[in-house]
Amino acid sequence: MVRRLLVVRCPGLLDEDEQGRAGRNFADVVAAVEALTPVVDVVAPGMSSLTTRGPSRYFGGDQALGDLVTGIVATRCGHEVGVGVADGLFAAVLAATMAADEGRPVIVEPSGTPEFLAPWPVAVLDRPDLTSVLERLGVHHLGQFAALPRRHVAARFGTDAATCHDVATGQRGELAGIRRPVRYRRVDHDPAGTTTQAGFWGVGDDIERSALQAVARITAITGPAAVLVGRQRDGRSPGEWARLVPWDAGRRPGRRRDLAGAAPWPGRIPRPAPTLVHARPPSADLVGADGRPVGVSSHGEATAVPARLSIDGGSWRKVHAWAGPWPIDERWWAARRRRAHLQVLTASGAHLLVREQRCWWVEATYD
């Protein structure tokens, strides 16, 4: 099911400056919106989102919520803002972009996303190679693209293009690449000139205590697994370095190990840690200069110098640099598992690949 979202977009804060002023200003915007709803998701610099289901019911509908968010950001923060509401993040971002130009919230009616997206150019998909081919074929707008049979799109252009088609038809709400996670930290100054870092919930013990009491009430009603917190743990792969535990368990005293000072596990991926670990790793094709697939030998060495990379059937990217492989041989006493990690750098970014059962997968991506 595609979630209905409200997106707040501040055009003047989309690009971070060296002093971090734009980030701090947008942190104030996020704090202002949090006065209306406790969960605000920072999508990218200068842009955040929230689910409308609860807030819209409380404040009297999507239009009322959009007007309220626009007003509170303008009044408290003084920034130009665009507020858009639609089914799915992709459409909501476009609605917010339009809203900033029109000076009013843009509300896309429920189930009206395909009609809203239809006149937008295919370039908004941010897939230059796909856009170039579609335009040469006479497909210039998302409505034309959505009218193509999905099976033909998948067969001709690959799985990423099929995902783009799902977004254009309203079957999917989000495309990879929209989210560029950032963390904004709000800093407060007291009259004496000293600087204090706000706590996780805000400034002051009373705010912290009130928030913890609210979480405790939620878990009492919905069960201990309703609120989860992250906890670090040992492991070789990035996906093994953390796990989610019930909030109450995360606060119990016990053995908590600082992994930053621990000796590295054999085969553990060196720092820095990737910023995104894929829940469902996309497939990858890695080939050498001669076009033959790159593998990992029984001695843990690459069978060829990586030259090009294709992710999930997409376009080929030149490999500018690589490191590894780091072979892992686990559970030799039972169900043996052999893997190897490889870091590659392309024009589209840096990725951590894992090879298992003679296939490459993109396990994580670096910022």
VOPAGU-2260 file (C-alpha; in pm, 1 decimal, decimal comma):
REM VOPAGU-2260
SITE   aa  ch    i         X         Y         Z
SITE  MET   A    0       0,0       0,0       0,0
SITE  VAL   A    1     133,8     344,3     -96,8
SITE  ARG   A    2     141,4     576,6     203,8
SITE  ARG   A    3      -7,3     923,1     188,8
SITE  LEU   A    4     258,7    1177,8     278,8
SITE  LEU   A    5     304,5    1549,2     333,5
SITE  VAL   A    6     638,7    1688,4     217,0
SITE  VAL   A    7     790,9    2012,3     343,7
SITE  ARG   A    8    1042,0    2157,5      96,2
SITE  CYS   A    9    1244,9    2472,8     163,4
SITE  PRO   A   10    1403,8    2583,9    -168,3
SITE  GLY   A   11    1658,4    2808,3       3,0
SITE  LEU   A   12    1790,7    2527,6     225,0
SITE  LEU   A   13    1840,6    2246,9     -26,9
SITE  ASP   A   14    2215,1    2306,2     -64,5
SITE  GLU   A   15    2438,2    2281,6     241,6
SITE  ASP   A   16    2697,5    2554,4     293,8
SITE  GLU   A   17    3042,5    2510,4     444,7
SITE  GLN   A   18    2941,2    2665,5     775,8
SITE  GLY   A   19    2639,2    2434,4     808,9
SITE  ARG   A   20    2401,2    2732,3     836,8
SITE  ALA   A   21    2143,8    2582,3     599,3
SITE  GLY   A   22    2138,9    2258,7     799,6
SITE  ARG   A   23    2084,3    2441,4    1127,3
SITE  ASN   A   24    1808,5    2653,7     975,8
SITE  PHE   A   25    1633,0    2346,0     842,8
SITE  ALA   A   26    1664,4    2182,1    1184,5
SITE  ASP   A   27    1452,5    2471,3    1312,1
SITE  VAL   A   28    1197,2    2397,7    1038,1
SITE  VAL   A   29    1182,4    2032,9    1141,1
SITE  ALA   A   30    1141,1    2134,8    1506,5
SITE  ALA   A   31     852,9    2365,6    1411,3
SITE  VAL   A   32     673,1    2087,9    1224,0
SITE  GLU   A   33     732,2    1850,2    1515,4
SITE  ALA   A   34     502,3    2074,9    1719,0
SITE  LEU   A   35     218,6    1931,3    1507,9
SITE  THR   A   36     328,7    1567,4    1484,9
SITE  PRO   A   37     591,8    1369,3    1677,5
SITE  VAL   A   38     733,1    1184,8    1373,8
SITE  VAL   A   39     901,0    1392,8    1102,5
SITE  ASP   A   40    1129,1    1214,0     857,1
SITE  VAL   A   41    1418,0    1413,6     709,0
SITE  VAL   A   42    1425,9    1299,3     346,4
SITE  ALA   A   43    1714,0    1513,0     217,9
SITE  PRO   A   44    1875,0    1850,2     290,9
SITE  GLY   A   45    1595,1    2105,9     307,7
SITE  MET   A   46    1320,2    1847,6     271,2
SITE  SER   A   47    1119,2    1639,7     520,5
SITE  SER   A   48     802,3    1431,7     521,7
SITE  LEU   A   49     533,6    1304,2     754,6
SITE  THR   A   50     246,0    1061,8     719,4
SITE  THR   A   51     -87,3    1243,7     701,9
SITE  ARG   A   52    -321,1     978,7     837,5
SITE  GLY   A   53    -326,4    1091,1    1199,7
SITE  PRO   A   54    -248,9    1464,7    1165,9
SITE  SER   A   55    -500,9    1518,7     884,0
SITE  ARG   A   56    -778,1    1363,1    1089,2
SITE  TYR   A   57    -684,4    1572,7    1388,7
SITE  PHE   A   58    -653,3    1907,9    1209,0
SITE  GLY   A   59    -947,0    1868,2     970,9
SITE  GLY   A   60    -810,9    1726,8     646,0
SITE  ASP   A   61    -510,4    1743,6     415,8
SITE  GLN   A   62    -579,9    2101,2     305,6
SITE  ALA   A   63    -607,7    2226,6     662,8
SITE  LEU   A   64    -289,8    2041,5     759,9
SITE  GLY   A   65    -101,8    2181,7     458,9
SITE  ASP   A   66    -211,8    2536,7     540,1
SITE  LEU   A   67    -112,9    2490,3     903,4
SITE  VAL   A   68     234,5    2357,9     820,7
SITE  THR   A   69     293,7    2637,8     569,5
SITE  GLY   A   70     190,0    2899,2     820,8
SITE  ILE   A   71     389,2    2765,1    1112,8
SITE  VAL   A   72     711,4    2739,2     909,2
SITE  ALA   A   73     668,9    3088,9     766,8
SITE  THR   A   74     581,4    3241,1    1105,7
SITE  ARG   A   75     836,5    3067,1    1328,2
SITE  CYS   A   76    1124,7    3026,0    1082,7
SITE  GLY   A   77    1069,5    3289,4     816,0
SITE  HIS   A   78    1168,6    3059,3     528,0
SITE  GLU   A   79    1007,7    3013,9     188,5
SITE  VAL   A   80     838,7    2675,4     193,2
SITE  GLY   A   81     649,6    2444,6     -37,1
SITE  VAL   A   82     407,7    2192,6     111,4
SITE  GLY   A   83     269,3    1907,0     -96,2
SITE  VAL   A   84      44,3    1613,0     -10,8
SITE  ALA   A   85      10,4    1304,5    -230,0
SITE  ASP   A   86      14,8     925,7    -232,7
SITE  GLY   A   87     383,2     829,6    -218,5
SITE  LEU   A   88     701,1    1025,2    -159,7
SITE  PHE   A   89     779,6    1081,2    -529,6
SITE  ALA   A   90     451,1    1255,8    -605,5
SITE  ALA   A   91     454,1    1445,6    -274,5
SITE  VAL   A   92     799,0    1590,1    -352,1
SITE  LEU   A   93     677,3    1711,0    -692,1
SITE  ALA   A   94     367,4    1859,1    -528,9
SITE  ALA   A   95     587,8    2041,9    -277,2
SITE  THR   A   96     806,5    2171,0    -562,4
SITE  MET   A   97     497,7    2307,8    -736,2
SITE  ALA   A   98     369,4    2453,0    -409,1
SITE  ALA   A   99     686,9    2655,8    -356,9
SITE  ASP   A  100     634,6    2817,4    -698,9
SITE  GLU   A  101     263,0    2880,8    -647,6
SITE  GLY   A  102     291,0    3004,1    -288,1
SITE  ARG   A  103      24,6    2767,5    -154,1
SITE  PRO   A  104      -0,6    2400,8     -56,3
SITE  VAL   A  105     -65,5    2158,4    -341,1
SITE  ILE   A  106    -292,9    1871,8    -241,1
SITE  VAL   A  107    -323,2    1572,8    -473,9
SITE  GLU   A  108    -650,0    1391,3    -418,0
SITE  PRO   A  109    -631,0    1034,0    -287,4
SITE  SER   A  110    -585,8     791,3    -577,4
SITE  GLY   A  111    -521,7    1089,9    -805,3
SITE  THR   A  112    -145,0    1044,1    -825,6
SITE  PRO   A  113    -133,6     898,7   -1182,3
SITE  GLU   A  114    -332,4    1195,0   -1317,7
SITE  PHE   A  115    -111,9    1439,5   -1127,8
SITE  LEU   A  116     207,8    1279,2   -1256,8
SITE  ALA   A  117      92,4    1241,0   -1618,2
SITE  PRO   A  118     198,4    1587,6   -1749,9
SITE  TRP   A  119     539,2    1588,5   -1579,3
SITE  PRO   A  120     839,2    1527,2   -1808,2
SITE  VAL   A  121    1012,9    1190,0   -1781,7
SITE  ALA   A  122    1327,7    1377,3   -1676,5
SITE  VAL   A  123    1184,9    1410,2   -1322,7
SITE  LEU   A  124    1257,4    1039,2   -1278,2
SITE  ASP   A  125    1626,4    1140,7   -1253,0
SITE  ARG   A  126    1731,3     856,6   -1481,9
SITE  PRO   A  127    1930,9    1028,7   -1760,2
SITE  ASP   A  128    1993,7     714,9   -1966,5
SITE  LEU   A  129    1630,6     605,8   -1952,7
SITE  THR   A  130    1509,5     960,8   -2022,9
SITE  SER   A  131    1730,7     985,9   -2330,9
SITE  VAL   A  132    1598,0     660,8   -2478,5
SITE  LEU   A  133    1233,5     740,0   -2399,4
SITE  GLU   A  134    1253,8    1084,3   -2556,5
SITE  ARG   A  135    1408,8     939,2   -2871,5
SITE  LEU   A  136    1109,9     703,7   -2885,5
SITE  GLY   A  137     869,1     996,5   -2852,9
SITE  VAL   A  138     780,7     934,5   -2487,9
SITE  HIS   A  139     818,2    1275,6   -2324,9
SITE  HIS   A  140     578,2    1269,7   -2029,5
SITE  LEU   A  141     506,8    1032,6   -1741,4
SITE  GLY   A  142     152,4     975,6   -1866,6
SITE  GLN   A  143     289,1     840,2   -2194,3
SITE  PHE   A  144     540,4     628,8   -2006,9
SITE  ALA   A  145     268,5     489,6   -1776,0
SITE  ALA   A  146      61,3     391,0   -2082,1
SITE  LEU   A  147     333,6     149,8   -2198,8
SITE  PRO   A  148     283,8    -218,1   -2100,7
SITE  ARG   A  149     491,2    -287,0   -1792,6
SITE  ARG   A  150     619,5    -622,3   -1918,6
SITE  HIS   A  151     759,0    -452,5   -2229,1
SITE  VAL   A  152     926,6    -184,1   -2017,2
SITE  ALA   A  153    1086,9    -447,1   -1794,8
SITE  ALA   A  154    1202,4    -657,5   -2089,9
SITE  ARG   A  155    1341,2    -363,3   -2287,1
SITE  PHE   A  156    1486,5    -138,3   -2016,1
SITE  GLY   A  157    1538,6    -353,2   -1704,2
SITE  THR   A  158    1409,3    -371,0   -1350,1
SITE  ASP   A  159    1488,2     -12,1   -1251,9
SITE  ALA   A  160    1284,6     116,8   -1545,2
SITE  ALA   A  161    1002,4    -115,2   -1440,1
SITE  THR   A  162    1016,9      41,9   -1093,5
SITE  CYS   A  163     996,6     385,6   -1253,1
SITE  HIS   A  164     692,4     263,8   -1447,0
SITE  ASP   A  165     530,1     149,1   -1121,9
SITE  VAL   A  166     582,7     497,6    -979,7
SITE  ALA   A  167     436,8     664,8   -1289,4
SITE  THR   A  168     125,2     447,9   -1265,7
SITE  GLY   A  169      86,7     502,9    -891,2
SITE  GLN   A  170     155,4     139,8    -801,3
SITE  ARG   A  171     469,0     237,3    -609,1
SITE  GLY   A  172     536,2     553,7    -413,3
SITE  GLU   A  173     911,9     594,5    -409,9
SITE  LEU   A  174    1223,0     569,4    -625,2
SITE  ALA   A  175    1575,7     492,8    -514,2
SITE  GLY   A  176    1781,8     809,9    -493,7
SITE  ILE   A  177    1513,5    1040,9    -353,7
SITE  ARG   A  178    1628,2     995,4       3,0
SITE  ARG   A  179    1961,8    1144,7      97,3
SITE  PRO   A  180    1963,3    1098,7     476,1
SITE  VAL   A  181    2116,8    1369,5     690,2
SITE  ARG   A  182    2122,0    1428,2    1063,4
SITE  TYR   A  183    2056,6    1777,5    1191,1
SITE  ARG   A  184    2163,4    1867,9    1543,3
SITE  ARG   A  185    2010,2    2167,7    1714,0
SITE  VAL   A  186    2249,0    2373,9    1927,9
SITE  ASP   A  187    2125,8    2619,3    2192,1
SITE  HIS   A  188    2308,3    2910,2    2353,0
SITE  ASP   A  189    2245,5    3040,2    2704,9
SITE  PRO   A  190    2284,2    3407,8    2805,0
SITE  ALA   A  191    2628,9    3340,3    2949,7
SITE  GLY   A  192    2751,4    3246,5    2604,3
SITE  THR   A  193    2804,8    2875,9    2668,1
SITE  THR   A  194    2679,5    2627,9    2412,2
SITE  THR   A  195    2474,9    2319,0    2497,7
SITE  GLN   A  196    2383,6    2029,8    2273,7
SITE  ALA   A  197    2016,7    1939,6    2278,3
SITE  GLY   A  198    1925,9    1593,6    2405,1
SITE  PHE   A  199    1764,8    1334,9    2182,5
SITE  TRP   A  200    1413,9    1461,0    2260,6
SITE  GLY   A  201    1503,5    1829,6    2309,9
SITE  VAL   A  202    1653,6    2053,2    2577,2
SITE  GLY   A  203    1590,8    1986,4    2945,6
SITE  ASP   A  204    1532,4    1693,7    3175,6
SITE  ASP   A  205    1155,9    1758,0    3186,8
SITE  ILE   A  206    1123,9    1713,7    2810,9
SITE  GLU   A  207    1330,4    1395,4    2822,3
SITE  ARG   A  208    1126,6    1258,5    3111,9
SITE  SER   A  209     796,1    1344,9    2943,4
SITE  ALA   A  210     901,3    1175,6    2620,2
SITE  LEU   A  211    1009,5     859,6    2800,9
SITE  GLN   A  212     678,9     847,2    2987,9
SITE  ALA   A  213     492,0     878,7    2657,1
SITE  VAL   A  214     690,6     588,2    2510,4
SITE  ALA   A  215     619,1     382,1    2819,7
SITE  ARG   A  216     244,4     445,7    2778,7
SITE  ILE   A  217     258,5     342,4    2411,9
SITE  THR   A  218     433,3      14,7    2493,0
SITE  ALA   A  219     185,2     -53,5    2772,4
SITE  ILE   A  220    -100,1     -29,6    2521,7
SITE  THR   A  221      49,2    -185,4    2208,8
SITE  GLY   A  222     303,8    -425,7    2356,1
SITE  PRO   A  223     680,6    -417,1    2413,9
SITE  ALA   A  224     768,5    -473,2    2046,9
SITE  ALA   A  225     585,7    -160,1    1927,1
SITE  VAL   A  226     882,2      69,9    1995,1
SITE  LEU   A  227    1226,3     -49,8    1891,9
SITE  VAL   A  228    1571,0     100,8    1944,0
SITE  GLY   A  229    1903,9      20,6    1782,8
SITE  ARG   A  230    2182,4    -163,1    1961,8
SITE  GLN   A  231    2533,1    -226,6    1832,7
SITE  ARG   A  232    2679,1    -575,0    1813,8
SITE  ASP   A  233    2976,7    -757,7    1668,3
SITE  GLY   A  234    2984,5    -893,8    1315,9
SITE  ARG   A  235    3168,1    -892,8     984,7
SITE  SER   A  236    2907,9    -747,3     748,8
SITE  PRO   A  237    2743,3    -403,5     794,9
SITE  GLY   A  238    2403,4    -569,1     823,6
SITE  GLU   A  239    2527,5    -755,1    1131,9
SITE  TRP   A  240    2661,5    -450,2    1317,5
SITE  ALA   A  241    2329,1    -345,3    1467,6
SITE  ARG   A  242    1995,4    -490,7    1562,9
SITE  LEU   A  243    1661,3    -356,4    1677,1
SITE  VAL   A  244    1544,8    -449,3    2026,0
SITE  PRO   A  245    1232,8    -350,2    2223,0
SITE  TRP   A  246    1268,9      -5,3    2380,2
SITE  ASP   A  247    1246,6    -142,4    2733,5
SITE  ALA   A  248    1515,0    -402,2    2665,4
SITE  GLY   A  249    1738,8    -131,2    2522,8
SITE  ARG   A  250    1723,2      54,4    2856,2
SITE  ARG   A  251    1790,2    -240,9    3086,5
SITE  PRO   A  252    2130,3    -254,3    3248,6
SITE  GLY   A  253    2352,4    -526,7    3109,9
SITE  ARG   A  254    2657,5    -604,9    2904,3
SITE  ARG   A  255    2702,7    -320,2    2655,9
SITE  ARG   A  256    3022,1    -324,6    2461,7
SITE  ASP   A  257    3179,5     -25,8    2291,1
SITE  LEU   A  258    3258,0    -161,2    1946,8
SITE  ALA   A  259    3466,6     142,7    1855,9
SITE  GLY   A  260    3746,9      22,8    2079,4
SITE  ALA   A  261    3705,2    -348,8    2020,0
SITE  ALA   A  262    3949,3    -551,6    1816,7
SITE  PRO   A  263    3819,6    -605,0    1460,6
SITE  TRP   A  264    3670,1    -936,7    1368,1
SITE  PRO   A  265    3858,9   -1138,5    1104,3
SITE  GLY   A  266    3709,0   -1047,1     768,2
SITE  ARG   A  267    3532,1    -738,8     905,5
SITE  ILE   A  268    3489,3    -459,0     652,1
SITE  PRO   A  269    3726,0    -169,8     729,7
SITE  ARG   A  270    3605,3     178,9     810,2
SITE  PRO   A  271    3435,7     403,7     720,0
SITE  ALA   A  272    3103,2     230,3     765,4
SITE  PRO   A  273    2850,0     258,2     479,9
SITE  THR   A  274    2559,4     497,7     526,7
SITE  LEU   A  275    2293,1     269,0     379,5
SITE  VAL   A  276    2257,3    -106,2     425,1
SITE  HIS   A  277    2004,3    -243,7     176,7
SITE  ALA   A  278    1726,8    -450,9     332,0
SITE  ARG   A  279    1687,0    -623,9      -5,5
SITE  PRO   A  280    2026,5    -609,0    -176,4
SITE  PRO   A  281    1994,8    -541,4    -549,3
SITE  SER   A  282    2179,7    -770,0    -785,8
SITE  ALA   A  283    2499,5    -655,4    -954,7
SITE  ASP   A  284    2708,3    -746,8   -1256,1
SITE  LEU   A  285    3082,5    -682,0   -1232,3
SITE  VAL   A  286    3305,3    -736,5   -1535,5
SITE  GLY   A  287    3665,3    -677,6   -1633,2
SITE  ALA   A  288    3802,6    -484,6   -1930,2
SITE  ASP   A  289    3735,4    -782,0   -2158,4
SITE  GLY   A  290    3370,3    -798,1   -2055,1
SITE  ARG   A  291    3405,9   -1123,5   -1864,7
SITE  PRO   A  292    3253,1   -1153,1   -1515,6
SITE  VAL   A  293    3482,6   -1086,2   -1221,5
SITE  GLY   A  294    3484,3   -1363,0    -962,1
SITE  VAL   A  295    3675,5   -1452,3    -647,6
SITE  SER   A  296    3923,5   -1739,1    -656,8
SITE  SER   A  297    3965,8   -2010,5    -396,2
SITE  HIS   A  298    4261,7   -1809,2    -265,3
SITE  GLY   A  299    4038,6   -1506,9    -198,4
SITE  GLU   A  300    4164,8   -1298,7    -490,1
SITE  ALA   A  301    3972,4   -1119,5    -765,5
SITE  THR   A  302    3992,4   -1312,9   -1092,4
SITE  ALA   A  303    4026,0    -987,8   -1290,7
SITE  VAL   A  304    4055,8    -615,3   -1239,8
SITE  PRO   A  305    3700,0    -473,7   -1207,9
SITE  ALA   A  306    3627,0    -236,8   -1496,4
SITE  ARG   A  307    3249,6    -187,2   -1513,9
SITE  LEU   A  308    2952,0    -228,0   -1279,5
SITE  SER   A  309    2580,1    -264,5   -1348,9
SITE  ILE   A  310    2331,5    -255,4   -1060,3
SITE  ASP   A  311    1995,8    -430,6   -1082,5
SITE  GLY   A  312    2015,1    -450,6   -1459,9
SITE  GLY   A  313    2082,0     -77,6   -1500,6
SITE  SER   A  314    2334,0     102,3   -1715,6
SITE  TRP   A  315    2704,0      15,9   -1694,4
SITE  ARG   A  316    2928,6     241,9   -1487,4
SITE  LYS   A  317    3305,2     259,7   -1507,5
SITE  VAL   A  318    3486,1     142,7   -1194,2
SITE  HIS   A  319    3731,6     416,0   -1094,6
SITE  ALA   A  320    3874,6     239,7    -788,4
SITE  TRP   A  321    3822,7     -79,7    -588,8
SITE  ALA   A  322    3945,2    -254,0    -275,9
SITE  GLY   A  323    3931,7    -612,7    -153,9
SITE  PRO   A  324    3819,1    -879,6    -174,8
SITE  TRP   A  325    3768,4    -971,5     191,6
SITE  PRO   A  326    3674,5   -1340,4     197,5
SITE  ILE   A  327    3457,4   -1483,3     476,2
SITE  ASP   A  328    3432,4   -1854,8     549,7
SITE  GLU   A  329    3175,0   -1918,4     823,2
SITE  ARG   A  330    3012,4   -2213,9     995,4
SITE  TRP   A  331    3251,5   -2470,4     852,7
SITE  TRP   A  332    3133,4   -2715,7    1118,5
SITE  ALA   A  333    2769,4   -2706,7     999,3
SITE  ALA   A  334    2606,1   -2532,6     703,7
SITE  ARG   A  335    2913,4   -2376,0     549,7
SITE  ARG   A  336    2877,9   -2024,1     412,1
SITE  ARG   A  337    3139,3   -1859,3     191,9
SITE  ARG   A  338    3125,2   -1493,4      94,9
SITE  ALA   A  339    3357,7   -1217,9     -19,1
SITE  HIS   A  340    3320,1    -841,7       1,9
SITE  LEU   A  341    3451,9    -590,2    -248,8
SITE  GLN   A  342    3440,9    -209,8    -240,9
SITE  VAL   A  343    3398,2     -29,6    -574,1
SITE  LEU   A  344    3383,6     338,2    -666,2
SITE  THR   A  345    3191,7     456,9    -973,0
SITE  ALA   A  346    3062,0     791,0   -1094,9
SITE  SER   A  347    2726,2     712,9    -931,1
SITE  GLY   A  348    2880,8     647,9    -587,8
SITE  ALA   A  349    3069,1     397,1    -377,4
SITE  HIS   A  350    2922,0      54,0    -307,3
SITE  LEU   A  351    3000,0    -249,8     -97,5
SITE  LEU   A  352    2947,8    -564,5    -304,0
SITE  VAL   A  353    2918,0    -914,4    -166,3
SITE  ARG   A  354    2972,6   -1230,4    -371,8
SITE  GLU   A  355    2790,0   -1542,2    -267,9
SITE  GLN   A  356    2693,6   -1851,7    -465,3
SITE  ARG   A  357    2869,4   -1708,9    -773,5
SITE  CYS   A  358    2655,1   -1392,4    -776,0
SITE  TRP   A  359    2728,5   -1029,7    -685,2
SITE  TRP   A  360    2492,7    -823,2    -471,4
SITE  VAL   A  361    2503,9    -461,1    -352,3
SITE  GLU   A  362    2498,1    -504,5      24,3
SITE  ALA   A  363    2552,8    -139,1     117,3
SITE  THR   A  364    2617,5     207,5     -25,3
SITE  TYR   A  365    2852,7     477,7      97,5
SITE  ASP   A  366    2757,6     846,0     116,4
